Amino acid sequence: MHCKETQPSIMPDQSKILLIGPPNVGKSAFFNRFTGMNVSVANYSGTTVDYTAGKLDMGDKSFLLIDVPGTYTLDATNEAERVAVEMLRGKPTGVICVVDANNLESSLYLLLQVLEQGLPVVIALNRFDLAREKGYDIDHARLAKELNVPVIPTVAVTGQGMDRLKENLKETIEKGDIPSLDWGIESDARWEKAETLADRVQKIGTSSLLTRQKLGQWLIQPWPGLLMAFLVLFLVLASVVGIGMGLRRFILLPLFRGAIIPQIIWLVEYMLPAGLWQNILIGEYGFLVKGLEWPFTLVLPYVISFYGALSVLEDSGYLPRLGALLDGLLNRIGLQGSSIIPLLLGFGCGIPGVLATRNLSSPKERIIVSSIICLTVPCISQTGAFISLLAERSIAVFLAVFVVAGIALVISGLILDRRIKGPKLQTLMEIPDLLVPSKEVVFKKVWLRVKHFIMDGALPMMVAVALAALLYETGLMAAWGRLLSPLVTGWLGLPEEAAVPLVLGILRRELTVIPLMEMNLSLLQLFVGAVVALFYVPCVAMIAILAKEFRLHMAFAVLAVTTIISFLAGGIFFRLGSFFLTL
């Protein structure tokens, strides 16, 4: 997860400490605890690989802590590995190498490569608690003696061992300790050394996690895995809708409509006479009324509930299992099981969903998944708008929109798989241990994502509402509605003012939906409006990220295809609905 927060001061000559280790080993937890989650995110020069950096204080000195992209080796076979190698060659002040106590031998291979760089290194033997529960007895003192490097057992999610790790890092840097090598630099020699070390320092006893391990195996088998997946996804949907509705009805709506907005209206009426500027602020599309109510009472509650559920799925280790379970089905539309992660991230926000495709195994799969996210996956802001627009009127109509989205996902995947050239690669997925999520970590993730929504979602939405208020009060919106009337009223069967969301939706996808709530629409009209919004153009930010990640022509192609499909599908469903209603 990358969240752009306040930027630390990054100077070219600032002393750097690298945090390096395999993917999914808990490096982010180390980074957050050491930096307070005050981070910056950047692309490594000449690549599309992101890294995070933050300030690490140790006594009277400050360092720049860099979270190196997760990598299994330094053999430089992909961009993440090349970036890790380049960062190590940049002669940092020190390195924290995070070793997975549950996969000791493979982690030791990477560690040996890091030690070969001739830098001050300390080792964090992470997930030490889980290794003990699984029956792994690791003699970390002997490992430290064998390598002549400090080895600190840690549990990143709880903070265990962090202070000691920091103290050892400071001491190692001050002394300038460089590990001595007694193994070759060839791959076979490293593997032999890693295997020998693992045998010497690790004993395997009886696991106390048999039940959890058995459950983890069940989750990736067709039976009962598919049934359990259905139940999990149903519970996720129910919790997102139920918790979001509860937050909206009982907390946020009373707060804004009962306390905040009346005070704003009173203040504006007191300070400004009736007229254009008062209407822009508190009128039909009032910037200080709709601009607050729409993002914070219609969308925010579902942002909170969705990211709460997603964080639990992430931290429990269930998402890779879901991907492994659905791999066979996804293969039929040109995707691998690992595609499930960017697709689910897309339900939160399309931008991290597209960025997550960087981890997929082929350019073809990246294009397919990114296109599917743009066309058929509503972001959580848009989903929150769907819930507010439809679920409170008809659950059946709300579910019908997502059935349409599912069918469109399959059809678009089949078409893109046949049209886009490229090999189909075998699925390679790492299945992490099944864990009980940490409440502290889940709350932190949700809080970071809520802050991200407020900065990158709510504020742009408020700007779009301000633009809508200006267009409405100056009469330009009515003129736009008359211009699109043949399409909106004649083809889609919607009132003339429904042309307004088509303008706003270019700025923010959910604004294609929310203004429909202010209109007195039938259930058929609501469904048609929701279908148009589902397939409508991605927001400006999504178009920009597509142009950056791929090429400009792909961004324009997505823009054209989504526009055509949205109006075509909306008109077809309007006519089908009208036909069946007259029977």
C-alpha positions in Angstrom: 0.0 0.0 0.0 1.4 3.4 -1.0 -0.1 6.5 0.5 1.4 9.9 -0.3 1.6 11.8 3.0 3.7 14.8 4.1 7.0 14.8 2.3 10.2 14.3 4.4 13.2 16.4 3.4 15.2 14.3 0.9 18.6 15.6 0.1 21.0 13.9 -2.3 23.7 13.8 0.3 21.5 12.6 3.1 22.6 9.4 4.8 20.5 6.5 3.7 19.5 3.3 5.4 17.9 0.6 3.2 15.1 -1.8 4.4 15.4 -4.8 2.3 13.7 -8.3 2.3 11.4 -10.6 0.4 7.8 -9.6 -0.5 5.1 -10.1 2.2 7.7 -10.3 5.0 6.4 -7.3 7.0 8.8 -4.6 5.8 6.0 -2.0 5.7 5.3 -2.6 9.4 9.0 -1.9 10.2 8.9 1.2 8.0 5.7 2.6 9.6 7.0 2.0 13.1 10.4 3.6 12.4 9.1 6.6 10.5 5.6 7.2 12.0 4.2 6.7 8.5 5.4 10.1 7.5 6.5 9.0 4.0 7.0 10.1 0.5 6.5 7.9 -2.6 8.5 8.1 -5.8 9.4 6.2 -8.9 13.0 5.0 -9.1 14.6 6.8 -12.0 14.1 5.1 -15.3 11.6 2.5 -14.0 8.0 2.2 -13.0 8.9 0.7 -9.6 7.8 2.7 -6.6 9.7 3.0 -3.4 8.9 4.8 -0.1 11.2 6.9 2.0 10.9 8.5 5.4 12.9 10.0 8.3 14.5 7.7 10.8 15.8 9.3 14.0 18.6 7.6 15.9 19.9 9.6 18.8 21.2 12.9 17.6 21.3 11.8 13.9 18.7 11.5 11.3 18.7 9.1 8.3 16.6 8.6 5.3 15.0 5.1 5.6 14.2 3.7 2.2 11.8 0.7 1.9 13.4 -1.2 -1.0 10.8 -3.0 -3.3 10.4 -6.6 -2.1 12.6 -9.1 -3.8 13.6 -12.7 -3.4 17.1 -12.3 -4.9 19.5 -9.8 -6.3 20.0 -11.6 -9.6 18.4 -8.6 -11.4 15.9 -10.7 -13.4 13.1 -8.1 -13.1 12.7 -4.3 -12.4 12.2 -4.7 -8.6 15.5 -6.7 -8.4 17.4 -4.3 -10.5 16.2 -1.4 -8.3 17.3 -3.2 -5.2 20.8 -3.8 -6.7 21.1 -0.2 -7.8 20.2 1.0 -4.3 22.7 -1.2 -2.7 25.4 -0.1 -5.1 24.6 3.5 -4.1 26.6 2.8 -0.9 24.0 3.5 1.8 25.1 4.1 5.4 23.6 0.8 6.5 21.1 -2.0 5.7 18.3 -3.6 7.7 17.7 -7.0 6.1 14.4 -8.5 7.1 14.5 -12.3 7.1 11.4 -14.5 7.2 11.7 -16.9 10.1 9.0 -19.1 8.5 11.0 -19.5 5.2 14.5 -19.3 6.5 16.5 -21.0 3.8 15.1 -18.9 0.9 15.5 -15.7 3.0 19.1 -16.6 3.8 19.9 -16.8 0.1 18.9 -13.1 -0.3 20.7 -12.2 3.0 24.0 -13.7 1.7 23.7 -11.6 -1.4 23.1 -8.5 0.7 26.1 -9.3 2.9 28.3 -9.6 -0.2 27.8 -5.9 -0.9 30.3 -4.9 1.9 27.9 -2.8 3.9 27.0 -2.5 7.7 24.1 -4.9 8.0 21.7 -5.9 10.9 19.2 -8.8 10.5 15.6 -8.6 11.6 14.4 -12.2 12.1 10.8 -11.4 11.6 7.6 -13.3 12.3 9.5 -15.1 15.0 6.3 -15.7 17.0 4.6 -17.5 14.2 7.7 -19.6 13.5 7.6 -20.9 17.1 3.9 -21.7 16.9 4.7 -23.7 13.7 7.3 -25.7 15.7 10.4 -23.9 14.2 13.1 -23.5 16.9 15.6 -21.0 15.5 18.9 -20.4 17.4 19.3 -16.7 16.4 22.4 -16.3 18.6 24.2 -19.1 16.6 23.0 -17.5 13.3 24.5 -14.2 14.4 27.8 -15.9 15.4 27.9 -17.8 12.1 27.5 -14.6 10.0 29.2 -12.2 12.5 26.2 -9.9 12.0 23.6 -8.8 14.7 20.4 -11.0 14.4 17.3 -9.6 16.3 14.1 -11.7 16.6 11.2 -9.4 15.8 7.4 -9.3 15.5 6.8 -6.3 13.4 3.0 -6.1 13.8 3.4 -5.8 17.6 6.7 -3.9 17.7 8.6 -6.7 19.5 12.3 -6.3 19.1 12.1 -2.9 17.3 14.0 -0.9 20.0 16.8 -3.5 20.2 17.0 -3.6 16.4 17.4 0.2 16.3 20.1 0.1 19.0 22.1 -2.6 17.1 21.7 -0.7 13.9 23.1 2.5 15.5 26.0 0.6 17.0 26.8 -1.3 13.8 26.9 2.0 11.8 29.1 3.8 14.3 31.6 0.9 14.4 31.4 0.5 10.6 31.3 -3.3 11.0 31.5 -5.1 7.6 30.7 -8.8 7.5 33.5 -11.1 6.3 32.7 -13.7 3.5 33.5 -17.4 3.7 31.4 -18.6 0.8 31.6 -18.2 -2.9 29.7 -15.7 -5.0 28.2 -18.2 -7.3 24.5 -19.1 -7.0 25.1 -22.8 -6.2 27.6 -21.8 -3.4 25.1 -19.4 -1.9 22.3 -22.0 -1.9 24.7 -24.5 -0.3 25.6 -22.0 2.4 22.0 -21.0 3.0 21.0 -24.7 3.3 23.9 -25.4 5.7 23.1 -22.4 7.9 19.4 -23.3 8.0 20.2 -26.9 9.1 22.6 -25.6 11.8 20.4 -23.0 13.4 16.8 -24.4 12.9 15.1 -27.4 14.5 11.6 -28.4 13.5 9.3 -29.6 16.3 5.5 -30.1 16.6 3.3 -27.3 15.3 0.6 -25.8 17.4 -1.1 -24.4 14.3 -2.5 -27.6 12.8 -6.1 -26.3 12.8 -5.1 -23.0 11.1 -2.9 -24.8 8.6 -5.7 -27.2 7.8 -8.1 -24.3 7.3 -5.6 -22.7 5.0 -5.5 -25.8 2.9 -9.3 -26.0 2.7 -9.5 -22.5 1.4 -7.5 -23.3 -1.8 -9.3 -26.5 -2.6 -12.5 -26.5 -4.8 -14.4 -28.1 -1.9 -15.0 -26.6 0.5 -13.0 -23.6 -0.8 -15.6 -22.3 -3.3 -18.4 -22.5 -0.7 -16.2 -20.7 1.8 -15.2 -18.1 -0.8 -18.9 -17.4 -1.5 -19.6 -17.0 2.2 -16.6 -14.8 2.8 -17.5 -12.5 -0.2 -21.1 -12.4 0.9 -20.0 -11.4 4.5 -17.7 -8.7 3.0 -20.5 -7.3 0.9 -23.0 -7.4 3.8 -20.5 -5.7 6.1 -19.7 -3.0 3.6 -23.3 -2.2 3.0 -24.5 -2.7 6.6 -21.7 -0.8 8.4 -21.7 1.9 5.7 -25.4 2.4 6.0 -25.2 2.5 9.8 -22.4 5.1 9.8 -24.4 7.2 7.2 -27.8 7.1 8.9 -26.9 7.2 12.6 -23.7 9.3 12.7 -22.7 11.2 9.6 -26.2 12.4 8.3 -27.3 13.6 11.7 -24.0 15.3 12.2 -23.9 17.2 8.9 -27.7 17.8 8.4 -28.4 18.5 12.0 -25.4 20.5 13.1 -22.8 21.5 10.5 -24.8 22.4 7.4 -27.6 24.5 9.2 -24.8 26.6 10.8 -23.2 27.1 7.4 -26.5 28.1 5.8 -27.2 30.6 8.6 -23.7 32.1 8.3 -23.9 32.5 4.5 -27.4 34.0 4.6 -26.1 36.4 7.3 -23.0 37.5 5.4 -24.3 37.5 1.8 -27.5 38.9 0.3 -29.8 36.7 -1.8 -28.4 36.3 -5.3 -25.9 34.6 -7.5 -23.1 34.1 -4.9 -25.4 32.9 -2.2 -26.9 30.4 -4.5 -23.5 29.1 -5.6 -22.6 28.5 -1.9 -25.9 27.1 -0.6 -28.3 26.8 -3.5 -29.4 23.8 -5.6 -25.8 22.6 -6.1 -24.5 24.7 -3.2 -20.8 24.2 -2.8 -20.9 24.4 1.0 -24.0 22.1 1.2 -23.7 19.4 -1.5 -19.9 19.8 -1.6 -19.9 18.6 2.0 -22.9 16.3 2.1 -22.0 14.2 -1.0 -18.4 13.2 -0.1 -18.8 13.0 3.6 -22.3 11.5 4.1 -22.8 9.5 0.9 -19.3 8.2 0.1 -17.1 8.3 3.2 -19.1 5.8 5.3 -18.7 3.1 2.6 -15.0 4.0 2.1 -14.5 3.2 5.8 -16.5 0.0 5.7 -14.9 -1.2 2.5 -11.3 -0.6 3.5 -12.0 -2.1 6.9 -13.1 -5.4 5.2 -10.3 -5.2 2.6 -7.6 -4.7 5.3 -8.9 -7.8 7.2 -8.7 -9.9 4.0 -5.2 -8.6 3.2 -3.8 -9.1 6.7 -5.4 -12.5 7.2 -3.6 -13.9 4.1 -6.9 -14.8 2.4 -6.6 -12.8 -0.8 -3.8 -15.0 -2.3 -5.8 -18.1 -1.4 -8.8 -16.6 -3.2 -6.6 -16.0 -6.2 -5.3 -19.6 -6.1 -8.8 -20.9 -5.8 -10.2 -18.9 -8.8 -7.1 -19.4 -10.9 -8.8 -22.0 -13.2 -11.8 -19.7 -13.8 -9.7 -16.6 -14.4 -7.5 -18.6 -16.9 -10.5 -18.9 -19.2 -10.6 -15.1 -19.7 -6.8 -14.7 -20.1 -6.0 -13.9 -16.5 -4.1 -15.6 -13.6 -5.2 -16.1 -10.0 -2.8 -13.3 -9.0 -5.1 -10.9 -11.0 -7.6 -11.1 -8.2 -5.6 -8.7 -6.1 -5.5 -5.7 -8.5 -9.2 -6.3 -9.4 -10.2 -6.2 -5.7 -8.0 -3.1 -5.2 -9.8 -1.6 -8.1 -13.1 -1.8 -6.1 -11.4 0.6 -3.6 -9.8 2.9 -6.2 -8.9 2.2 -9.8 -5.5 3.9 -9.6 -3.9 1.5 -7.0 -5.6 -1.3 -8.9 -3.8 -0.3 -12.2 -0.6 0.2 -10.3 -0.9 -3.3 -8.7 -0.8 -4.8 -12.2 2.9 -4.1 -12.3 3.3 -7.3 -10.3 1.6 -9.4 -13.0 3.6 -11.7 -15.2 3.1 -10.3 -18.7 2.3 -7.0 -20.5 -0.8 -8.7 -22.0 -2.3 -9.5 -18.6 -1.5 -5.9 -17.4 -3.5 -4.4 -20.3 -6.4 -6.9 -19.8 -6.7 -6.3 -16.0 -6.3 -2.5 -16.3 -9.0 -2.3 -19.1 -11.4 -4.5 -17.1 -10.9 -2.2 -14.0 -11.7 0.9 -16.1 -14.7 -0.6 -17.8 -16.4 -2.9 -15.2 -15.1 -2.3 -11.7 -16.7 0.5 -9.8 -14.5 2.2 -7.2 -15.7 2.4 -3.6 -16.8 6.0 -4.0 -19.0 4.9 -7.0 -20.2 1.8 -5.1 -21.1 4.0 -2.1 -23.2 6.2 -4.5 -24.8 3.1 -5.9 -25.8 1.9 -2.4 -27.2 5.3 -1.5 -29.0 5.6 -4.9 -30.4 2.1 -5.2 -30.0 -0.1 -2.1 -32.3 2.1 0.0 -34.9 1.9 -2.8 -34.5 -1.7 -4.0 -31.8 -4.3 -3.1 -32.8 -6.3 -6.2 -32.0 -3.4 -8.5 -28.7 -2.7 -6.7 -27.6 -6.4 -7.0 -28.7 -6.3 -10.7 -26.2 -3.6 -11.4 -23.4 -5.8 -10.0 -24.7 -8.8 -12.0 -24.3 -6.7 -15.1 -20.8 -5.7 -14.0 -19.9 -9.3 -13.5 -21.2 -10.4 -16.9 -19.4 -7.5 -18.5 -16.2 -8.4 -16.8 -16.3 -12.0 -18.2 -17.2 -10.8 -21.7 -14.6 -8.1 -21.9 -12.0 -10.5 -20.6 -12.8 -13.0 -23.3 -12.7 -10.4 -26.0 -9.5 -8.8 -24.8 -7.8 -12.2 -24.4 -8.5 -13.0 -28.1 -7.6 -9.5 -29.4 -4.4 -8.8 -27.5 -1.4 -10.8 -28.5 0.9 -12.3 -26.0 1.8 -15.6 -24.3 -0.3 -17.2 -21.5 2.1 -17.8 -18.6 1.8 -20.2 -15.8 0.6 -19.0 -12.5 3.2 -18.5 -9.8 1.8 -17.3 -6.4 3.2 -17.1 -2.9 0.6 -18.3 -0.4 1.4 -16.7 3.0 0.4 -18.1 6.3 -3.2 -17.7 7.5 -3.1 -15.2 10.3 -5.5 -13.4 12.7 -5.4 -9.7 11.6 -4.0 -7.2 14.1 -6.6 -4.7 15.2 -3.9 -2.0 15.4 -2.6 -2.6 11.9 -6.2 -2.7 10.4 -7.1 0.6 12.1 -3.9 2.2 10.9 -4.5 1.0 7.3 -8.1 2.2 7.3 -7.1 5.6 8.8 -4.4 6.0 6.1 -6.8 5.2 3.3 -9.5 7.5 4.7 -7.0 10.3 4.8 -6.0 9.4 1.2 -9.7 9.6 0.2 -10.2 13.0 1.8 -7.2 14.4 0.0 -7.5 12.7 -3.4 -11.3 12.0 -3.4 -13.3 14.3 -1.3 -11.5 17.6 -2.1 -11.6 17.0 -5.9 -15.3 16.1 -5.5 -15.9 19.4 -3.7 -14.2 21.3 -6.6 -16.4 19.5 -9.1 -19.5 20.4 -7.1 -18.4 24.1 -7.0 -18.0 23.9 -10.8 -21.5 22.4 -11.1 -23.0 25.2 -8.9 -21.4 27.8 -11.1 -22.7 26.2 -14.3 -26.1 25.7 -12.8 -26.5 29.3 -11.5 -25.2 30.9 -14.8 -27.5 28.8 -17.0 -24.7 27.0 -18.8 -25.9 23.6 -17.3 -29.4 24.0 -18.7 -27.9 24.8 -22.1 -25.8 21.6 -21.9 -28.8 19.6 -20.9 -30.7 20.9 -24.0 -27.8 20.0 -26.2 -27.7 16.4 -25.0 -31.5 16.1 -24.7 -31.9 13.8 -27.8 -29.4 11.4 -26.3 -30.4 11.6 -22.6 -34.1 11.8 -22.9 -34.7 10.1 -26.3 -32.2 7.2 -26.0 -31.7 6.7 -22.3 -35.2 7.7 -21.1 -33.9 10.0 -18.4 -34.9 13.6 -17.6 -33.1 16.4 -19.4 -31.2 17.4 -16.2 -29.6 14.0 -16.1 -27.1 15.4 -18.6 -25.4 17.2 -15.7 -23.8 14.1 -14.2 -22.3 13.2 -17.5 -20.2 16.4 -17.3 -19.3 15.9 -13.6 -18.5 12.2 -14.0 -15.4 13.1 -16.1 -13.9 14.7 -13.0 -15.1 12.1 -10.4 -16.8 8.8 -11.4 -19.2 8.9 -8.4 -20.6 12.2 -9.6 -22.2 10.4 -12.5 -24.4 8.8 -9.9 -25.0 11.1 -7.0 -26.9 13.9 -8.7 -29.5 11.3 -9.9 -30.6 11.1 -6.2 -31.9 14.6 -6.4 -34.2 13.7 -9.2 -37.6 12.0 -8.9 -36.7 8.9 -11.0 -38.5 5.6 -11.4 -36.7 2.3 -10.5 -36.1 1.7 -14.3 -34.6 5.1 -14.7 -32.4 4.6 -11.6 -31.2 1.3 -13.0 -30.4 2.8 -16.5 -28.6 5.7 -14.8 -26.6 3.3 -12.7 -25.6 1.2 -15.8 -24.5 4.3 -17.7 -22.5 5.4 -14.7 -21.0 1.8 -14.3 -19.5 1.8 -17.8 -18.9 5.6 -18.1 -15.5 7.2 -18.7 -12.9 6.8 -15.9 -12.1 10.0 -14.0 -9.4 12.3 -15.2 -6.9 10.8 -12.7 -7.4 7.3 -14.1 -6.9 8.5 -17.7 -3.7 10.1 -16.6 -2.4 7.0 -14.8 -3.2 4.9 -17.9 -1.2 7.3 -20.1 1.7 7.1 -17.7 1.7 3.3 -17.2 1.0 2.4 -20.8 0.7 4.8 -23.7 -1.4 7.8 -24.5 -3.3 5.9 -27.3 -4.5 3.3 -24.7 -5.9 6.1 -22.5 -7.8 7.6 -25.4 -9.0 4.1 -26.5 -10.4 3.4 -23.0 -12.0 6.9 -23.0 -13.7 6.2 -26.4 -14.7 2.6 -25.6 -16.2 3.3 -22.2 -18.2 6.2 -23.6 -19.7 4.2 -26.4 -20.5 1.1 -24.2 -22.1 3.2 -21.4 -24.6 4.9 -23.7 -25.2 1.8 -25.8 -25.8 -0.4 -22.7 -28.0 2.3 -21.1 -30.3 2.6 -24.1 -30.6 -1.1 -24.5 -31.6 -1.7 -20.9 -34.1 1.2 -21.1 -35.8 -0.4 -24.0 -35.7 -3.9 -22.5 -37.1 -2.6 -19.2 -39.8 -0.6 -21.0 -40.8 -3.7 -23.0 -41.1 -6.0 -20.0 -43.0 -3.4 -18.0 -45.7 -3.1 -20.7 -46.3 -6.9 -20.8 
